[in-house]
């Protein structure tokens, strides 16, 4: 009788472990993806802060796009040309993206990130600070690395000089 109870207990434990294992594995995989995306986002901010086109290039897909209310760029080369032109015109440009939420679809190897961005630079009539909301689509390649496939920024605030009154 006691062995029947032990067998039933072991069987129940086996069933619970069998049911929980895929859920635990998925949670661990999701945590790994979230950590990898956070590392890539830090690398993105670092590349922008360092005005480093080579590092930035490694973070973009070949067909990456970038959009705002005044421009749209398509393809890694076009996006990089926009950044290098911007850095040339605004040598003191500082820009940062701070995620508020990241959602991951591991089945489709895609993630959606939303957050706040801020940029500052000097104009002849003083310092400009612009900030707003951004949306980034991350795509995971066959090696498991995450890259920016698309990014859109929407300025919600601008302070400092004539630039903001255009």
Phi and psi in degrees as a GROMACS rama.xvg file:
@    title "Ramachandran Plot"
@    xaxis  label "Phi"
@    yaxis  label "Psi"
@TYPE xy
-63.3105  -36.92  UNK-2
-68.8497  -31.285  UNK-3
-63.7728  -41.4392  UNK-4
-64.0855  -40.6447  UNK-5
-64.8542  -44.8521  UNK-6
-61.1664  -42.9936  UNK-7
-63.7795  -40.6013  UNK-8
-64.6712  -43.8112  UNK-9
-65.4951  -40.0161  UNK-10
-63.8602  -43.0929  UNK-11
-63.311  -40.3563  UNK-12
-64.9159  -40.258  UNK-13
-63.4104  -43.3137  UNK-14
-62.3058  -45.4427  UNK-15
-61.3254  -42.0814  UNK-16
-67.0361  -38.85  UNK-17
-65.0781  -39.4969  UNK-18
-72.2559  -40.2363  UNK-19
-76.888  -28.7881  UNK-20
-55.7148  -50.5866  UNK-21
-62.516  -36.9953  UNK-22
-65.2185  -43.3871  UNK-23
-65.5354  -40.4943  UNK-24
-64.2501  -41.8403  UNK-25
-65.0613  -40.2079  UNK-26
-64.1495  -40.8451  UNK-27
-65.634  -41.9571  UNK-28
-63.2862  -42.2575  UNK-29
-62.4635  -42.2563  UNK-30
-63.885  -39.4737  UNK-31
-63.5065  -43.4123  UNK-32
-62.3848  -44.2554  UNK-33
-61.9249  -40.9295  UNK-34
-65.8323  -43.6617  UNK-35
-62.8142  -40.4091  UNK-36
-65.8146  -39.5042  UNK-37
-62.8517  -39.5347  UNK-38
-64.4822  -43.1878  UNK-39
-64.811  -38.5685  UNK-40
-64.6485  -39.8303  UNK-41
-64.4599  -40.6208  UNK-42
-63.8817  -37.7341  UNK-43
-62.7665  -50.4847  UNK-44
-59.7538  -39.0121  UNK-45
-66.5961  -42.5145  UNK-46
-63.0346  -41.1536  UNK-47
-66.6917  -45.4516  UNK-48
-61.7282  -35.9277  UNK-49
-87.958  1.78029  UNK-50
50.0911  47.5333  UNK-51
-107.603  94.5233  UNK-52
-64.2455  -35.0749  UNK-53
-65.134  -45.5491  UNK-54
-65.8701  -39.1325  UNK-55
-64.0182  -42.1759  UNK-56
-56.4362  -40.236  UNK-57
-67.088  -16.9317  UNK-58
-94.0687  -5.14552  UNK-59
-106.524  147.844  UNK-60
-74.5643  163.415  UNK-61
-58.5427  -36.3905  UNK-62
-105.234  26.5843  UNK-63
-54.4378  148.383  UNK-64
-127.167  153.079  UNK-65
-137.483  132.016  UNK-66
-136.785  149.557  UNK-67
-143.676  -169.659  UNK-68
-71.5678  -15.3288  UNK-69
-119.986  -4.80234  UNK-70
-154.991  159.95  UNK-71
-141.353  127.624  UNK-72
-122.686  140.605  UNK-73
-129.336  129.182  UNK-74
97.3053  144.018  UNK-75
-52.4392  -47.3339  UNK-76
-61.4132  -42.4024  UNK-77
-68.4774  -41.1121  UNK-78
-63.9838  -45.6826  UNK-79
-63.8986  -40.0611  UNK-80
-60.8146  -37.5857  UNK-81
-64.8311  -45.5786  UNK-82
-63.0742  -46.577  UNK-83
-65.6725  -35.1262  UNK-84
-65.5096  -42.8575  UNK-85
-62.6706  -44.2215  UNK-86
-64.7183  -33.6635  UNK-87
-68.7288  -43.563  UNK-88
-73.2867  -29.1066  UNK-89
-128.884  76.4036  UNK-90
-60.5032  -21.9708  UNK-91
-99.9687  16.6174  UNK-92
-58.9948  128.894  UNK-93
-124.168  128.84  UNK-94
-140.406  141.804  UNK-95
-143.742  139.286  UNK-96
-111.431  124.588  UNK-97
-120.254  107.446  UNK-98
-68.4888  140.67  UNK-99
-101.232  -35.6518  UNK-100
-151.218  137.152  UNK-101
-130.185  127.393  UNK-102
-116.263  137.457  UNK-103
-120.424  133.524  UNK-104
-114.942  92.627  UNK-105
-65.7785  -26.8364  UNK-106
-65.1668  -37.6018  UNK-107
-101.009  2.98471  UNK-108
56.501  45.2144  UNK-109
-138.269  149.381  UNK-110
-137.519  148.367  UNK-111
-118.216  126.405  UNK-112
-122.551  133.436  UNK-113
-125.695  151.778  UNK-114
-179.097  -159.631  UNK-115
-114.403  142.551  UNK-116
-125.589  152.351  UNK-117
-138.568  139.799  UNK-118
-138.658  147.089  UNK-119
-137.277  149.025  UNK-120
-163.569  170.461  UNK-121
-102.213  136.366  UNK-122
-115.245  165.071  UNK-123
-55.0721  -30.5936  UNK-124
-98.1653  13.8395  UNK-125
130.378  -176.418  UNK-126
-77.6318  137.773  UNK-127
-113.664  135.669  UNK-128
-126.413  122.792  UNK-129
-123.346  143.74  UNK-130
-149.699  164.797  UNK-131
175.871  -152.745  UNK-132
-110.299  145.814  UNK-133
-131.634  158.831  UNK-134
-135.574  124.809  UNK-135
-121.823  135.265  UNK-136
-103.717  119.925  UNK-137
-100.219  142.904  UNK-138
-126.426  133.583  UNK-139
-94.168  129.365  UNK-140
-86.0419  -179.212  UNK-141
-63.4756  -23.1767  UNK-142
-84.3865  -8.5048  UNK-143
98.7019  -1.61322  UNK-144
-82.0834  143.756  UNK-145
-94.2837  137.534  UNK-146
-135.91  152.915  UNK-147
-77.7991  121.947  UNK-148
-95.9089  -33.9038  UNK-149
-156.998  145.451  UNK-150
-144.816  136.621  UNK-151
-130.126  133.128  UNK-152
-117.7  145.282  UNK-153
-129.148  109.191  UNK-154
-68.7362  130.748  UNK-155
-114.255  -14.0969  UNK-156
-150.37  139.12  UNK-157
-142.74  130.48  UNK-158
-133.855  139.99  UNK-159
107.704  80.9176  UNK-160
94.7324  -174.289  UNK-161
-61.9251  -31.874  UNK-162
-52.9294  -40.3439  UNK-163
-76.4266  -10.6414  UNK-164
-102.954  11.0958  UNK-165
